[in-house]
Amino acid sequence: MSRPPAILYVHFGPVTDADYRELGTLLTQFTPIVQTCPPDAALADLTGALRLFDRDAASLAAVLRLRITALFGDTTPTLGLGPNPLLARIAAADGAPGTLRTAPTQSDQAAAYLAPMPLGRLPGCGPATVRTLNRFGLTTIGQLAATPTATLIRILGTSAARHLHDAAHGIDHTPVQTAAPAASISAEHRFARDELDASLQHRALLALADEVGLRLRASRQIARTLTLTVHYADRSTTSRTRTLPEPTAHGAALIHAAHTALSALALQRARVRALTLRAERLAPAGAATTQLTLDPSDDRARRLEAVTDRLRSRFGHHVVRPAAAWI
């Protein structure tokens, strides 16, 4: 017997961009169907994960909330669970910070659940629409649901009327849409002043290559090319693209390619204002092939990288980083 849809809306609360990316990665450990809702929320379709984890939707959502709280102590997630994204969002908005609220799954119960709520609780029912409906005596979602569609069309127009009439009954056929993988991943460092010191430029570039590698591995992607752009004091730029020996997200390979590109520019006494490093021609990590080597240090470096990635995912990006990286 098929299970009813289980859609989870997670409102993380105020988070940094780095923590937001890590929280999104955490959700993908429970289900691959995750839709980010910047700057501080996400939708996750748990339907297929229920059998895998052998739990019902509410208990799986509770486990996820505990994981978020354990890994990000300053974050108080509010979760809403429902049969579609609309009801999941409304359930989360109906709860106090740190709580898990569940919307009814049956259509008649969902309509009754929504009925006493003000119109502004419906996504797509903004202040202007609320004022228009209020002029016709409609102030609650229940009153909107009881109004014939033909009447709403005369008030709001066909598209908005049909959308809000369905929403008032708890109907939402919108799927959770996973974002397409990024076409490129980039990082930039701007110096506090125009920098002449080549060693400091290389230290900044080391930090950028380390960040790009971490983000590639977190998104389970590999890069085929690396592009370095140098921004000068006179606002001109120079870019160099290097094709990697093999597609990779391995930090050592990215760092070597980045430093080679910078050295090849022979900047000497150039006044550098900023550096941008971009990984391009991305592909899924599963498509990676690694050249066999008899050097045991390469294998150790990759295993160490995997360990440090887990540490940084749990405690923050800056807990472990190359010693010579820009500070």
C-alpha positions in Angstrom: 0.0 0.0 0.0 1.4 3.4 -1.0 2.1 5.9 1.7 0.5 9.4 1.6 2.8 12.2 0.7 4.9 13.6 3.7 6.2 17.1 3.0 8.4 18.8 5.7 8.9 22.6 5.8 11.9 23.5 8.0 12.4 27.1 9.2 15.9 27.3 10.6 15.7 30.8 12.0 18.5 33.4 11.5 21.5 31.6 10.1 24.7 32.5 8.2 25.1 31.6 4.5 27.6 29.0 5.4 25.4 27.4 8.1 22.4 27.5 5.6 24.4 25.5 3.1 25.4 23.0 5.7 21.8 22.7 7.0 20.7 22.0 3.4 23.3 19.3 3.1 22.1 17.8 6.4 18.5 17.5 5.0 19.9 15.5 2.0 21.1 12.8 4.4 17.4 12.0 5.0 16.0 12.5 1.5 17.5 13.6 -1.8 14.3 15.7 -2.6 15.2 19.0 -0.9 14.1 22.4 -2.1 16.0 25.4 -0.6 13.9 28.4 0.3 16.5 31.2 1.0 17.5 32.7 3.2 16.5 30.5 6.1 14.1 27.7 5.2 13.8 24.5 3.1 11.2 22.0 1.9 11.9 18.2 2.0 9.8 15.4 0.6 10.1 12.6 3.2 7.6 10.2 1.4 10.2 7.9 0.0 12.4 8.0 3.2 9.7 6.6 5.5 10.2 3.0 4.4 14.0 3.4 4.4 14.1 4.7 8.0 11.1 2.5 9.0 9.5 5.4 10.8 6.3 7.5 10.4 6.6 11.1 9.1 6.3 12.7 12.5 9.0 10.6 14.2 11.4 11.1 11.3 10.8 14.8 11.4 11.5 14.7 15.2 14.8 12.9 14.5 15.8 15.6 12.0 15.0 18.4 14.4 17.2 16.8 17.1 20.0 16.4 14.5 19.8 20.1 13.6 19.7 21.1 17.3 22.7 18.9 18.1 24.9 20.0 15.2 23.9 23.7 15.3 23.2 24.5 18.9 22.3 28.2 18.2 19.7 27.2 15.7 16.1 26.6 16.8 14.3 25.0 13.9 10.5 25.2 13.5 9.0 22.4 11.5 5.7 21.9 9.7 4.6 18.5 8.3 1.8 18.1 5.8 0.6 16.3 2.7 1.8 19.1 0.4 4.1 22.1 0.5 1.2 24.6 1.2 0.0 22.8 4.4 3.6 22.1 5.6 4.4 25.8 5.3 1.2 26.9 7.2 1.8 24.2 9.9 5.3 25.6 10.5 4.0 29.2 10.6 1.4 28.1 13.1 4.0 26.8 15.6 6.2 28.4 18.2 10.0 28.4 17.6 11.5 24.9 18.1 8.2 23.0 17.7 7.0 20.5 15.2 3.4 21.0 14.0 1.5 18.6 11.8 -1.3 19.5 9.4 -4.2 17.1 8.7 -3.8 14.8 5.7 -7.5 14.3 4.8 -9.0 17.0 2.6 -12.0 17.7 4.7 -9.9 17.9 7.9 -7.4 20.2 6.1 -10.2 22.6 5.1 -11.5 22.6 8.7 -7.9 23.2 10.0 -7.5 26.2 7.7 -11.0 27.7 8.1 -10.5 29.9 11.2 -7.1 31.3 10.0 -6.9 34.9 8.5 -6.5 35.2 4.8 -2.9 36.5 5.1 -1.8 33.0 6.1 -2.3 31.7 2.6 0.8 31.9 0.4 0.1 34.2 -2.5 -2.6 36.2 -0.6 -0.7 39.4 0.0 -1.8 42.6 1.7 -3.4 44.0 -1.5 -5.4 40.8 -2.1 -6.5 40.7 1.5 -7.7 44.3 1.4 -9.7 43.5 -1.8 -11.3 40.4 -0.2 -12.0 42.3 3.0 -14.1 44.8 1.1 -16.4 41.9 0.1 -16.7 40.7 3.7 -14.2 37.9 3.4 -11.7 37.8 6.3 -11.0 34.1 7.0 -9.8 31.2 4.9 -13.0 29.4 5.7 -15.1 32.2 4.2 -12.9 32.2 1.1 -13.3 28.4 0.8 -17.1 28.8 1.0 -17.3 31.4 -1.7 -18.1 30.1 -5.2 -15.2 30.1 -7.7 -17.3 32.2 -10.2 -17.7 34.9 -7.6 -14.0 35.0 -6.8 -13.1 35.2 -10.5 -15.2 38.4 -10.8 -13.3 39.8 -7.8 -9.7 38.6 -8.4 -9.5 37.3 -12.0 -9.4 33.7 -13.1 -5.8 32.7 -12.2 -5.7 34.2 -8.7 -9.2 33.0 -7.9 -8.6 29.4 -8.9 -5.3 29.3 -7.0 -6.7 30.8 -3.8 -9.9 28.7 -3.9 -7.8 25.5 -4.1 -5.4 26.8 -1.4 -8.3 27.6 0.9 -9.3 23.9 0.7 -5.7 22.8 1.4 -5.1 21.7 -2.2 -1.6 22.2 -3.6 -0.2 20.0 -6.4 3.2 21.8 -6.5 6.0 19.2 -6.1 9.1 19.8 -4.0 11.6 20.8 -6.7 15.3 20.2 -6.1 17.5 22.9 -7.5 19.7 22.1 -10.5 23.3 21.7 -9.6 25.3 25.0 -9.8 27.0 25.6 -13.2 30.0 26.8 -11.3 31.2 27.4 -7.7 33.3 30.4 -6.9 34.9 32.2 -4.0 36.4 35.7 -3.8 38.9 37.4 -1.4 39.1 41.2 -1.3 42.3 42.6 0.3 42.0 45.3 3.0 44.3 47.3 0.8 45.9 46.9 -2.6 48.3 44.0 -2.0 51.8 43.9 -3.5 53.2 41.0 -1.4 53.1 37.8 -3.6 53.3 35.5 -0.5 50.1 37.1 0.9 48.4 36.7 -2.5 49.3 33.0 -2.5 48.0 32.6 1.1 44.7 34.2 0.1 44.5 31.9 -2.9 45.2 28.9 -0.8 42.1 29.8 1.4 40.0 30.3 -1.8 41.0 26.9 -3.2 40.3 25.2 0.1 36.8 26.8 0.2 36.0 25.9 -3.4 37.1 22.3 -2.8 35.0 22.0 0.4 31.9 23.3 -1.4 32.4 21.0 -4.3 32.6 18.0 -2.0 29.6 19.1 0.0 27.5 19.3 -3.2 29.0 16.0 -4.4 30.4 17.6 -7.6 33.8 17.6 -9.4 35.3 20.3 -11.5 37.1 19.9 -14.9 38.5 23.5 -15.0 39.6 26.2 -12.6 39.5 29.9 -13.5 41.5 32.5 -11.6 40.6 36.2 -12.0 42.9 38.8 -10.6 41.4 42.3 -9.9 43.9 45.1 -10.0 43.9 48.5 -8.3 43.1 50.3 -11.6 39.9 48.1 -11.9 41.3 46.0 -14.8 41.3 42.2 -14.5 43.2 39.2 -15.8 41.8 35.7 -16.0 43.5 32.4 -16.5 41.7 29.0 -16.9 43.5 25.7 -16.3 42.1 22.3 -17.3 42.7 19.9 -14.4 44.6 16.7 -15.2 41.4 14.8 -14.1 38.0 16.1 -12.9 38.3 16.4 -9.2 37.1 18.0 -5.9 40.4 17.0 -4.1 41.8 20.0 -2.3 45.4 19.3 -3.0 44.8 19.2 -6.8 42.8 22.4 -6.7 45.4 24.2 -4.6 48.2 23.1 -7.0 46.3 24.3 -10.1 45.3 27.6 -8.5 48.9 28.4 -7.4 50.2 27.4 -10.8 47.8 29.8 -12.5 48.8 32.6 -10.2 52.5 32.0 -10.7 52.1 31.9 -14.4 50.9 35.5 -14.4 54.2 36.7 -13.1 52.6 39.7 -11.4 55.8 40.8 -9.7 54.9 44.3 -8.2 51.2 44.4 -9.4 48.8 46.0 -7.0 46.1 43.3 -6.5 42.8 44.4 -5.1 41.0 41.0 -5.1 41.2 37.4 -6.3 38.3 35.2 -7.5 38.6 31.5 -8.0 35.9 29.6 -10.0 35.4 25.9 -10.5 33.7 25.2 -13.8 32.5 22.4 -16.1 31.1 20.6 -13.0 29.9 17.0 -13.0 28.4 14.6 -10.4 31.1 13.2 -8.1 30.0 9.7 -9.2 31.5 10.4 -12.6 35.0 10.9 -11.1 37.9 8.7 -12.1 41.1 8.7 -10.1 44.5 7.9 -11.6 46.0 4.9 -9.9 49.2 5.8 -7.9 51.7 3.9 -5.8 52.1 6.9 -3.5 50.5 6.0 -0.1 50.5 9.7 0.9 47.9 10.4 -1.7 45.5 7.9 -0.2 46.2 9.2 3.3 45.5 12.8 2.1 42.1 11.9 0.7 41.1 10.0 3.8 42.2 12.9 6.0 40.3 15.3 3.8 37.1 13.2 4.3 37.6 13.4 8.1 38.2 17.1 8.2 35.2 17.7 5.9 33.0 15.9 8.5 34.5 18.0 11.3 33.9 21.2 9.4 30.3 20.2 8.6 29.7 19.7 12.3 31.6 22.5 13.9 32.0 25.1 11.2 34.3 25.7 8.2 37.0 27.4 10.2 37.7 24.8 12.8 40.2 23.0 10.4 42.0 24.7 7.6 45.4 24.8 6.0 48.0 26.4 8.3 49.2 28.8 5.6 45.7 29.9 4.6 44.8 33.6 4.7 43.6 34.7 8.2 
